[in-house]
Amino acid sequence: MTDSISIAIAGDWAPIRALEPVVRSSPDSVYGDMLPALRSADLRIVNCECALTAARRPVWKSGAVFKGLPAHIEGLTRVPFEVACLANNHVFDYGIRGFRDTLDILRRNGIRTVGAGLSFKEALSPLTVLVKRTRVTILNFSEGEDLTASRGGPGVVGWEIDRLLALVRTSKKRGDFVIAVGHAGLEYVPFPPPYVVQAFRALAEAGADCVIGHHPHVPQGLEVRGGRLVAYSLGNFVFYQPSDLYYRRTGFCLRIHVRGNHLSSYELLPYRITEQGLRKLGGREETGFLKKIGLISKPLKSASGIPEAWQAYLAYYGPCGFKKEVLDILEKMESKPRKGAAMFRNRITTLQHSELWRDALTRFMAEKECPVPPGMTRLIKEWFTRTASGDTA
């Protein structure tokens, strides 16, 4: 008889800002009425979007730095999460010492890790977990903005798509259920950029049963291709952003059901992120949210959809968005040269920014800009302006 198992997959987790005291003093309560759904799964996977360390000296980098303390580990063990994905742009925010502390506290508490390591070989190694009688293999990768593993040193798995494709094929030949988790894409945008779609689809076509994304800090669409699920961004999880914008405080977990070594079904578990923790969406709010997920998934259904969605975002970003970004970096190079240099390096070395700048400048140069569907423009504006009250600027 073939076993059936369920797996809960969650997005960005970090005990920071308003949620830090909640995770510290009442780790169960931060999950609110989402906790029973998480606990009912046979395996739970989360993205640990910070270092867990007492180290005080952060690295110089482009964006914000995040850390929790070792005591915050209870926020993971009380669920419990069995697997922590570490291929992201924050796990090295407090350098190699902070990363070592993070590995140590996770492993001492029985949480297995994937996506980063003290060597390139360790970072790239897939994680295989036996759940009942099903072998689940997890691969984790990132755009690796600030500490991609070199051939010898510590770091995260970077944009190693060809290597990952080979690992997926090997794992699938062995009969495993394969999950590829990628921390990639452009922040706050409802549609994934073309290079992410290309990479995620390639992983699915190579045999990954689920390809799951996070990093944009907002929900993005999903699709099923040949029986394989591709979800481009789950949005924030236990990750509080001090913003009233609706989609930065709304996300979803995925609960997938596996029979044998194949996906049998999946469901979205949407929630709101409050200063007290998570709250499940229900009723009209849940219906409305799922309808929006359907709308932002539509471009994935046609060959022209994602290129059109990308052009719609380039039009929204426009010359003003580009100029503001460049001026912000130049100002930072005056006030904090090392920070400014990190910001500039980030823009030219990571695909999410370099692709945006290249394609935006190409669009500005064109004698006649590509037309964009107005429905896509409205969704982009909604993702950037809709508040918790439902108002759109």
Backbone torsions as a table, in degrees:
resi	resn	phi	psi	omega
1	MET	NA	133.8	-177.9
2	THR	-81.1	130.0	177.4
3	ASP	-69.4	147.6	170.4
4	SER	-114.9	130.3	179.5
5	ILE	-129.6	159.8	174.5
6	SER	-122.5	144.8	-178.8
7	ILE	-129.3	129.3	175.0
8	ALA	-100.6	128.4	-179.1
9	ILE	-121.3	123.3	-176.6
10	ALA	-117.1	160.5	-177.6
11	GLY	-89.1	-138.2	-169.6
12	ASP	-71.5	126.2	179.6
13	TRP	-123.0	126.3	175.3
14	ALA	-157.5	126.0	-179.8
15	PRO	-80.7	74.0	-173.7
16	ILE	-127.8	166.1	173.4
17	ARG	53.9	-134.1	-173.1
18	ALA	-63.3	-25.2	-176.3
19	LEU	-88.8	-7.3	-179.9
20	GLU	-59.5	-52.0	-179.0
21	PRO	-66.9	-27.0	178.6
22	VAL	-68.6	-47.5	179.1
23	VAL	-63.6	-37.4	-177.9
24	ARG	-69.6	-43.8	-172.1
25	SER	-96.0	-25.4	-175.6
26	SER	-149.0	69.3	-170.9
27	PRO	-59.0	-31.2	177.0
28	ASP	-65.0	-41.1	-169.1
29	SER	-70.3	-20.1	-178.5
30	VAL	-63.7	-22.5	-179.8
31	TYR	-89.6	-8.7	175.5
32	GLY	51.7	-138.6	-178.4
33	ASP	-82.6	9.5	170.8
34	MET	-82.4	-17.6	-171.8
35	LEU	-60.0	-45.4	179.3
36	PRO	-58.8	-39.1	179.7
37	ALA	-65.3	-38.7	177.9
38	LEU	-67.0	-44.4	-176.7
39	ARG	-69.7	-22.3	-178.2
40	SER	-76.0	-12.4	179.9
41	ALA	-77.6	159.0	177.7
42	ASP	-85.4	-21.6	178.6
43	LEU	-147.5	139.6	-177.7
44	ARG	-127.6	131.5	-176.4
45	ILE	-125.9	136.0	-179.2
46	VAL	-140.5	154.4	173.9
47	ASN	-93.6	114.4	178.2
48	CYS	-84.0	99.0	-168.5
49	GLU	-92.8	39.2	179.3
50	CYS	-170.2	167.2	168.1
51	ALA	-84.8	148.4	172.2
52	LEU	-112.6	98.1	-167.8
53	THR	-159.0	156.1	171.6
54	ALA	-93.3	-0.4	178.8
55	ALA	-58.9	145.6	-175.2
56	ARG	-111.4	-9.3	-173.2
57	ARG	-106.3	106.5	179.2
58	PRO	-77.8	166.3	175.4
59	VAL	-85.6	161.4	169.7
60	TRP	-79.8	127.0	-179.9
61	LYS	-153.4	174.5	-174.9
62	SER	-67.6	-48.1	-172.1
63	GLY	-104.4	-159.8	179.2
64	ALA	-69.7	160.2	173.7
65	VAL	-113.7	140.6	-177.6
66	PHE	-126.6	142.0	169.7
67	LYS	-152.5	150.8	166.4
68	GLY	-114.1	174.3	177.2
69	LEU	-97.8	159.6	176.6
70	PRO	-53.7	-31.2	179.7
71	ALA	-64.5	-22.2	179.6
72	HIS	-71.9	-4.5	-179.3
73	ILE	-57.2	-27.2	179.5
74	GLU	-61.9	-24.4	176.3
75	GLY	-63.7	-20.6	176.3
76	LEU	-99.5	-39.0	-175.0
77	THR	-73.9	-24.5	-176.4
78	ARG	-77.0	-13.7	179.7
79	VAL	-72.8	-55.0	-4.6
80	PRO	-99.5	149.2	168.8
81	PHE	-86.8	129.3	179.1
82	GLU	-90.2	-23.0	-175.7
83	VAL	-131.1	130.8	174.4
84	ALA	-114.2	121.1	173.1
85	CYS	-80.2	133.5	-175.3
86	LEU	-118.6	-3.5	178.9
87	ALA	-78.5	89.7	178.5
88	ASN	-152.8	-179.8	-174.5
89	ASN	-96.2	17.1	-180.0
90	HIS	-129.9	-14.1	-174.7
91	VAL	-67.0	-20.1	176.3
92	PHE	-103.4	20.0	-177.7
93	ASP	-61.1	-24.6	177.4
94	TYR	-114.4	35.2	171.9
95	GLY	71.1	-168.2	-177.1
96	ILE	-67.7	-35.1	178.2
97	ARG	-62.2	-46.7	179.3
98	GLY	-61.4	-37.3	178.4
99	PHE	-67.6	-43.7	177.8
100	ARG	-59.0	-42.6	178.1
101	ASP	-60.1	-40.7	-178.9
102	THR	-65.0	-48.6	176.6
103	LEU	-56.3	-44.9	-175.9
104	ASP	-63.1	-48.1	-176.3
105	ILE	-68.9	-36.8	177.7
106	LEU	-64.8	-49.8	-175.1
107	ARG	-69.1	-36.5	177.4
108	ARG	-64.7	-21.7	179.4
109	ASN	-103.1	18.5	172.2
110	GLY	77.3	15.5	179.2
111	ILE	-98.8	120.1	-179.0
112	ARG	-82.8	151.5	-173.2
113	THR	-123.4	157.3	178.7
114	VAL	-153.5	148.8	172.9
115	GLY	100.0	-8.0	178.0
116	ALA	-154.7	156.9	-179.0
117	GLY	-168.1	178.8	-179.6
118	LEU	-84.3	-2.4	174.2
119	SER	-148.0	164.4	178.1
120	PHE	-60.8	-42.4	-178.7
121	LYS	-62.3	-44.8	179.7
122	GLU	-64.9	-42.1	-178.5
123	ALA	-62.5	-42.4	-174.2
124	LEU	-77.9	-16.7	-174.7
125	SER	-64.3	128.0	174.6
126	PRO	-66.3	159.5	175.6
127	LEU	-109.1	127.7	177.0
128	THR	-114.7	128.6	-178.5
129	VAL	-122.7	133.0	175.7
130	LEU	-91.4	116.7	179.6
131	VAL	-115.0	110.4	-168.2
132	LYS	55.4	-115.4	178.5
133	ARG	-113.2	17.1	-179.7
134	THR	-104.2	126.9	174.6
135	ARG	-84.7	117.9	178.2
136	VAL	-108.3	119.5	178.3
137	THR	-108.4	130.1	-176.6
138	ILE	-117.4	130.0	172.4
139	LEU	-116.6	144.2	-175.5
140	ASN	-138.6	133.2	-177.3
141	PHE	-146.6	165.5	-175.3
142	SER	-146.6	166.1	168.7
143	GLU	-71.4	-10.0	170.4
144	GLY	58.2	51.6	-169.5
145	GLU	-58.7	-39.9	-170.0
146	ASP	-121.0	-22.4	177.8
147	LEU	-147.6	71.6	173.0
148	THR	-74.0	136.4	-178.7
149	ALA	-62.3	131.4	173.8
150	SER	-87.6	-177.0	179.3
151	ARG	-64.7	-19.4	-177.4
152	GLY	-123.3	-28.5	-169.2
153	GLY	-99.5	175.7	178.4
154	PRO	-69.3	157.8	176.1
155	GLY	161.6	-175.0	178.3
156	VAL	-99.3	163.4	173.9
157	VAL	-74.0	123.0	-179.7
158	GLY	-88.0	-156.4	-175.2
159	TRP	-78.6	64.3	-175.9
160	GLU	-95.9	58.4	-170.0
161	ILE	-62.2	-43.6	-179.1
162	ASP	-62.2	-42.9	177.3
163	ARG	-63.7	-41.0	-179.8
164	LEU	-65.8	-38.8	177.2
165	LEU	-59.2	-42.6	179.1
166	ALA	-64.3	-40.6	178.9
167	LEU	-66.2	-39.2	177.1
168	VAL	-60.6	-47.6	-178.1
169	ARG	-61.6	-41.9	179.5
170	THR	-63.3	-44.9	-178.7
171	SER	-65.3	-39.6	-178.2
172	LYS	-70.0	-36.9	176.9
173	LYS	-61.5	-30.3	-179.9
174	ARG	-76.4	-10.0	178.5
175	GLY	94.1	16.0	-178.4
176	ASP	-81.1	158.4	164.3
177	PHE	-88.0	123.1	-169.1
178	VAL	-112.0	128.8	175.7
179	ILE	-119.4	124.0	174.2
180	ALA	-108.9	124.9	-177.1
181	VAL	-116.0	120.7	-177.7
182	GLY	-117.6	133.5	177.3
183	HIS	-103.5	95.4	-168.1
184	ALA	-161.7	165.0	173.6
185	GLY	109.0	178.0	-176.0
186	LEU	-92.7	133.6	-175.2
187	GLU	-69.3	142.2	168.1
188	TYR	73.4	3.2	-176.6
189	VAL	-96.7	139.4	-177.4
190	PRO	-75.0	-15.7	-176.9
191	PHE	-117.5	137.1	176.8
192	PRO	-70.9	144.9	176.8
193	PRO	-68.7	157.8	-175.5
194	PRO	-55.3	-38.1	-176.7
195	TYR	-66.9	-31.6	176.7
196	VAL	-70.2	-44.8	178.4
197	VAL	-58.2	-45.0	-179.8
198	GLN	-60.0	-46.0	-177.7
199	ALA	-68.8	-45.5	-178.1
200	PHE	-64.4	-41.4	178.5
201	ARG	-65.5	-37.9	178.6
202	ALA	-61.8	-39.7	178.1
203	LEU	-64.6	-41.2	177.5
204	ALA	-64.5	-43.2	-179.4
205	GLU	-67.0	-26.6	177.1
206	ALA	-76.2	-14.0	176.8
207	GLY	129.0	-5.0	177.7
208	ALA	-63.6	125.2	-177.8
209	ASP	-73.7	-30.7	175.0
210	CYS	-138.5	135.6	172.3
211	VAL	-122.4	118.0	-170.7
212	ILE	-120.6	134.2	-179.8
213	GLY	-116.8	151.6	166.1
214	HIS	-151.9	174.2	-176.4
215	HIS	121.8	-37.5	-177.5
216	PRO	-65.2	-12.5	179.3
217	HIS	66.0	12.3	171.5
218	VAL	-142.7	157.6	176.1
219	PRO	-70.2	144.9	171.3
220	GLN	-127.0	178.6	-172.5
221	GLY	-77.2	176.6	177.9
222	LEU	-144.9	162.8	-178.7
223	GLU	-150.8	159.1	173.2
224	VAL	-116.7	124.4	-177.7
225	ARG	-125.0	113.0	179.7
226	GLY	59.5	36.0	-179.5
227	GLY	81.2	6.3	-179.0
228	ARG	-113.4	135.5	-175.1
229	LEU	-89.8	131.3	174.2
230	VAL	-124.1	114.4	179.0
231	ALA	-118.0	120.6	-167.2
232	TYR	-82.7	-28.8	173.9
233	SER	-162.1	127.4	177.2
234	LEU	-81.5	-13.3	-174.0
235	GLY	81.2	-175.8	179.8
236	ASN	-68.2	154.9	176.2
237	PHE	-120.0	-113.3	171.9
238	VAL	-83.3	77.4	-175.6
239	PHE	-155.2	104.1	-173.4
240	TYR	-92.7	128.5	171.9
241	GLN	-113.1	128.8	-178.0
242	PRO	-75.0	67.8	-176.9
243	SER	-139.6	146.0	176.2
244	ASP	-89.4	2.3	-178.4
245	LEU	-71.4	129.2	-168.3
246	TYR	-58.9	-46.9	-171.6
247	TYR	-79.0	-11.5	173.5
248	ARG	-85.1	-10.1	179.0
249	ARG	-120.8	19.9	178.7
250	THR	-137.1	132.6	179.3
251	GLY	-150.8	-170.1	176.8
252	PHE	-149.7	147.9	166.9
253	CYS	-93.7	155.9	172.4
254	LEU	-106.8	132.2	169.5
255	ARG	-113.1	115.5	-178.1
256	ILE	-108.6	147.1	-179.8
257	HIS	-115.5	130.7	-172.6
258	VAL	-121.7	131.5	172.7
259	ARG	-125.0	125.4	-172.5
260	GLY	67.7	-122.8	175.3
261	ASN	-123.2	34.8	-179.3
262	HIS	-132.6	150.8	174.5
263	LEU	-69.5	126.6	177.5
264	SER	-102.3	-33.1	177.1
265	SER	-167.8	170.2	176.7
266	TYR	-151.5	160.8	175.7
267	GLU	-144.8	149.4	175.8
268	LEU	-94.0	135.6	177.4
269	LEU	-117.4	88.9	-174.4
270	PRO	-82.8	155.0	-177.2
271	TYR	-153.2	163.8	169.5
272	ARG	-105.1	149.2	177.9
273	ILE	-106.9	114.6	-179.4
274	THR	-111.4	177.1	178.1
275	GLU	-70.3	-13.9	177.7
276	GLN	-98.4	-14.3	-179.0
277	GLY	136.3	-157.6	-175.6
278	LEU	-86.1	149.1	174.5
279	ARG	-138.5	123.0	179.4
280	LYS	-60.1	141.4	170.8
281	LEU	-79.5	145.3	177.6
282	GLY	-146.9	168.7	173.9
283	GLY	58.8	-136.8	-175.3
284	ARG	-65.8	-33.4	-179.6
285	GLU	-65.9	-42.7	177.5
286	GLU	-64.4	-44.0	179.2
287	THR	-60.1	-44.4	179.7
288	GLY	-64.2	-41.2	179.7
289	PHE	-64.1	-46.4	-179.2
290	LEU	-64.6	-32.5	175.7
291	LYS	-64.1	-41.3	178.0
292	LYS	-64.5	-38.9	177.0
293	ILE	-60.7	-39.3	175.7
294	GLY	-61.5	-40.8	-179.3
295	LEU	-66.9	-42.8	-178.8
296	ILE	-76.9	-10.9	175.6
297	SER	-86.4	-16.5	-175.5
298	LYS	-58.0	-41.1	179.8
299	PRO	-60.0	-20.3	-180.0
300	LEU	-74.5	-10.0	-174.6
301	LYS	-88.5	-9.6	-178.5
302	SER	-133.3	157.3	-178.7
303	ALA	-63.9	-31.5	-177.2
304	SER	-88.9	-11.7	-170.7
305	GLY	-61.7	-51.5	-176.9
306	ILE	-69.2	-43.2	173.8
307	PRO	-57.5	-39.2	178.1
308	GLU	-66.6	-41.7	179.0
309	ALA	-63.3	-39.0	178.6
310	TRP	-65.5	-43.0	177.1
311	GLN	-63.5	-35.9	177.9
312	ALA	-63.0	-40.2	177.9
313	TYR	-70.0	-39.4	177.6
314	LEU	-59.3	-39.0	178.1
315	ALA	-66.3	-38.8	179.3
316	TYR	-67.7	-42.8	178.8
317	TYR	-62.3	-53.5	171.2
318	GLY	60.7	176.1	177.4
319	PRO	-57.7	-33.9	-178.8
320	CYS	-65.4	-41.6	178.4
321	GLY	-63.8	-41.7	179.4
322	PHE	-64.6	-47.9	-178.6
323	LYS	-61.6	-41.7	179.8
324	LYS	-62.1	-42.9	-179.3
325	GLU	-63.3	-45.3	-179.4
326	VAL	-65.3	-43.3	180.0
327	LEU	-64.0	-38.3	177.1
328	ASP	-60.8	-41.8	179.9
329	ILE	-66.9	-44.0	180.0
330	LEU	-63.6	-38.9	177.2
331	GLU	-63.4	-41.0	-179.8
332	LYS	-67.0	-33.8	178.1
333	MET	-66.5	-25.9	174.9
334	GLU	-76.3	-46.5	-173.5
335	SER	-83.6	-37.8	180.0
336	LYS	-140.3	84.7	-171.5
337	PRO	-54.4	-40.2	-177.9
338	ARG	-68.3	-38.7	176.8
339	LYS	-65.1	-45.1	178.8
340	GLY	-60.8	-40.5	178.2
341	ALA	-64.0	-40.7	178.2
342	ALA	-62.9	-39.9	178.7
343	MET	-63.8	-44.4	-179.1
344	PHE	-66.0	-43.9	178.9
345	ARG	-59.5	-41.5	179.3
346	ASN	-59.9	-40.0	-177.7
347	ARG	-68.2	-29.6	-175.6
348	ILE	-100.5	-10.2	-177.0
349	THR	-111.2	-12.4	178.6
350	THR	-109.2	139.5	-174.2
351	LEU	-60.7	-37.7	-175.9
352	GLN	-58.7	-33.7	-179.5
353	HIS	-94.4	-42.3	-177.4
354	SER	-66.0	-37.5	177.2
355	GLU	-66.4	-40.2	178.7
356	LEU	-61.8	-50.3	-177.8
357	TRP	-63.5	-45.3	-179.4
358	ARG	-60.4	-49.2	-175.8
359	ASP	-72.0	-33.0	177.3
360	ALA	-66.1	-45.3	179.5
361	LEU	-64.5	-38.1	177.0
362	THR	-62.0	-41.5	178.7
363	ARG	-65.2	-41.7	179.7
364	PHE	-62.0	-35.2	-176.5
365	MET	-74.9	-22.9	-174.4
366	ALA	-64.6	140.3	177.4
367	GLU	-64.4	-35.6	179.8
368	LYS	-133.6	114.0	-177.0
369	GLU	-71.2	147.0	177.7
370	CYS	-62.1	134.3	175.4
371	PRO	-68.8	152.2	180.0
372	VAL	-126.0	144.0	178.3
373	PRO	-63.6	130.3	-178.0
374	PRO	-61.2	-30.2	179.3
375	GLY	-62.8	-37.2	178.3
376	MET	-68.5	-40.2	178.2
377	THR	-61.5	-40.8	179.0
378	ARG	-63.4	-41.1	179.3
379	LEU	-66.1	-40.6	177.7
380	ILE	-61.6	-46.5	178.7
381	LYS	-60.9	-40.4	179.2
382	GLU	-61.9	-41.9	-179.0
383	TRP	-64.5	-27.9	-178.5
384	PHE	-95.1	-10.9	-172.7
385	THR	-131.9	-20.4	-176.3
386	ARG	-65.7	130.8	180.0
387	THR	-97.3	173.3	-179.3
388	ALA	-60.3	-27.3	179.0
389	SER	-77.9	-7.3	179.9
390	GLY	96.5	-3.6	-179.6
391	ASP	-73.8	146.1	173.8
392	THR	-121.3	127.3	-177.8
393	ALA	-66.6	NA	NA
